[in-house]
Amino acid sequence: MNLVNSILNITESYNAVKAYNKSIITNFFLNANRIEKLIKDKELFEIHYEETIFFLRKKNTFTNLYYYSTSNESLDKSLKELLKNINTETLIVDIISKDEINFEKNIFESSNFNIYTSLVRMSAMSDCQLTIKPNEEYIRNANEKDSIELIKLLNNYFDPKAEQLPDLDDIKSWIKNDNIILYVKNDEILGFIIFDLTITTLYLRYWFVHPSHRDLKIGSKLFKEFMYRGKNTKRQLFWVIQTNDNAINRYLHYGFKKENMFNFVLTNKKINYEN
């Protein structure tokens, strides 16, 4: 297992797999900024097995597993070798699929991985946006003074195995771009939405309402403000846990529809997801 020291290491690994002149299957979709941060923090490692290369992001209690491979057969063979060497670690692997039946998922399940949880992508087009700015006195943009409290709320109420949680640098970047909407009353953050906004797409990252204040329609007020922020985009989307019927029904009410796009989260340990 080798520490990844630069983006060049990853490019060379990709090219090494590509050199077999075969197609590549992968779940390694992190953007360059994220990868550079993992390298800087010395969290990313790689292991080579013939036509498959694994990348491991080590966290305190588990390790995210990514891969480049030439085929399902190669991935299957290499995964079995990998597990012989690190079978004491808790591994989490995310597999994105356009179908609920997926060969890569089956490969991990055949090596005693279990479905921890699964997400479905939902989206809407611009005709469901709000074009009139909501008027809510308790809603404002986050500022840097809010960053520590936001990290605490994310770590306390979100599952890092099911959702890749941001760190302080990520939070500060979103704050700088006015991409965190807060609902604050009596100096307490009762809810927030964190999002990404491009010219064409509004992407909801995290939506939270404090459990003790979920009867005040805070979530809907935040969501209306969020949709207003994306009034010039053509598409709005996000991922939601498939078993979270309340959230899915709420999104359907706002005009969103399920896509045929799934994110399966698997683990090699007998642990259960708590919704």
N, C-alpha and C positions, 0 to 999 in steps of 0.2 A: 504494500500500500504506500503510495507516494503522495506527498503534499503537492497540491496544484499551486504553482508559484506565479502564473501569469495566464492571461487569455491565450497566449501563444500555445501553452501546454494543451489547452482544450482544442484549439484549431488543429494542432498536430495529431491529437487523438482522433478527431473526426476524420482527418485525411487518411490516417492509418486504417480505419475501418472502410472508408470509401475506396481505398486502393484495391480492395478485393473485387472491384467492379460489380458490386451487387447493390441492391437497394438497401436503404438504412431504415430501421425502425428505432424509435426513440421516445422517451418521455422527458427529455432534457430541454425544456422550453424557457428557461430563465433568461431574462434580458441581460444585456451586457453590463448595465449598471449594477444589477443584483450580483452577477458573477464576480465583478471586480470587488464588490464589498466583501463577499465570502472569502475571496483570495486574500484581501487585506487583513481580515480577521482570522486567517489561518483555519478556516472551517471546512475547506473543500479538499477531498482526497480522491485519487483515482487508482483503479486496479485493472490490469489488462489480462484478458483471457482469449487468446487467439482472435476470433472475429467479433468479440464483444469487449467493450470497455465500460466499466462501472464508475460512477462518480458518487461519492458519499459525503453528505453534509452532516457533520457531527454536531448534535445539540446536547444539552445536559442530560436528558432522559431518553432520547431516541435519535435515530439517524435516518435522514431522508436518502433514498436510493434512486439514482438516475442511471440511464444507460444509453449507449449507442451499440447497435448490433446489426449484423447483415441479414439475419433471418430469425424466425421463431425457433428453428432448430438450434441455432447457435446460442440464442438467448437462454433456451432451456438448459442446454449443456453447461454453459458458463455459470448460470445461476446456481446450479447444484454444486459446482466447484466453490463458488463464493461462500455458500452457506456452510461448507465444511470448515471454513477458516474463521467465520465471524458469527457462528450460530448462537453466541451468548448475547449479542446486541439486539435491541428492539429496532427493527427496520420498518420504515414507512415508505410505501411506493405509491405514487399517483399515476394513473393511466387515463389519458383522455381518449375517448372513443366516440364515433358517430353511431354506434350501435350498442345495445345492451349486451349483446353477445360479442365477445372480444377474445381473440386468440392469445394476446399477451397476458390478459387477465387470467385466462385459463392456465397459462404456463406457471404463473406465480401460485395459483391455487393448487396446482399439482405438486408444488414444492412446499405445501403446508402453510401457505399464506391464507389469511382470512379477510373477508370484506370487513373493514372497520366501519366505513360509512360510504355513501355515494352521493354525488351531487348532480343536478341537472341544470343546464343553462336555460334561462328564460330571457326573452327579449320583446321589445315593442318598437314600432316605427314612430315617426315624428307626429303622426296624427293624434297620438294620445298625450302629447305634452301639454303643460300648462303655459299659457302665454301672458297671463296676468300675475304679477308678483304678489305672493301671499303677504299678508300683513300680520305678523306675529311678533309681539314685543320681546319674547323670551329667546328668539332665535338670533344667533350671530355667528360670525366666522371665528374659528379657533385662533388663538395667538400663542406665542411661544410659552407663555406662563401656564398654558393648559396642557402642555406636552407630557409632563410626568403623570398627571392624573389620567390622561388618555391611555398611556401605556399600562397603568394599573388596571383600568377598566377592561382593556383588551385581554390582559393576562388573567384576570379574574373570571371573565364571563365568556371567553371564546376558547375553543379547543385547538391548540397548536398542531395537533396531529391531523385534524380534519381541515384546518384552514391555516395557510402560511401567514403567520402574524408578523406585522411590521415591527421594526425596532425604533429607537428614538430618532435616528437619522431620517428614517422614512417619514415619521410623523412630522418632523420639522420641515421636510421638503414639501409635504402636502399643505402644511400651514402656510408656508411661503407663497404657495400658488393659490391660496384661498380655497382649498379643496377639502376642508373639514368644516361641516356645519354643526353647530352645537345648539342644544336646547338647555338654557341655563336659568335657574330660578333660585333666588337666595344664595347666589354664589356657588351653587352645586350643579354639576353637569348631570342632567337627568337623561340625556340622550344625545346621540350624534350619528351623523352619516359621513363616511369617508369615501371619496370618489375620485375617478380620473376623468378628465374632459379633453377631448380632441376636437378638431373641426367638425368631424362627422359622428363621433361616438361618445356617449355618456355611459360610464362604466361604474356601477356601484360596487365598492369594495367591502365595506362593513357598515351595518345598520344596527344600532343598539338603542334600547330603551331600558332604563333601570327597572329591575323586576318589581320594585315597590311602588312604581309610578306608571304602571302599564294600563291604568284605567282612565287616563287623562287625554287620550288621543295625541300623545306626543309624537308617536311614530308617524302618524298620518301627516302631522304638521311638518315634520322634518322631510317627509317624502315629497310633499307638495313643493317645498322650497328646493329640494334636489332636482325635481323635474323642471322647475322654472329655470334653474341654472343651465339646464341642457336644452333650452327652448330652440336653439339654432342647430341642434344635431339631428341627424337623420335616423339614428338608431340608439336605443338604450338597452343595456344588458347587464346581467349579473348571474352568479351561481347560487343555488340554494340546495340545502340538504333535502334529498328526496323524501325522507320520512317526515319532514316538517310541513304537515298538511296545513296548519294555520297560516304559515308564511306564504305557501304556494297559493292558497285561496285568496289571500290578501293581494298578492301580485296579479292574479287573474282578474280580480275586481278592478285593478288599475289599468287593465287592458293588455297585460303581458301574456305571452304564450310560451309553452314549453317548446324547446328545440330538441332535435335528435342529436344532442351533444351531452355526453356524460363524463363525469370524473369519478373513477373508482379509486378509493383509498384503501389500500390493503396493508396488512401487517403480518409479520411472522410470529407474533405472540397472541396468546388467548386474552385479548383485552376487548372490552365493549365500549362502544361510543355512547355517551350520555347526552341526549338531545336537550 
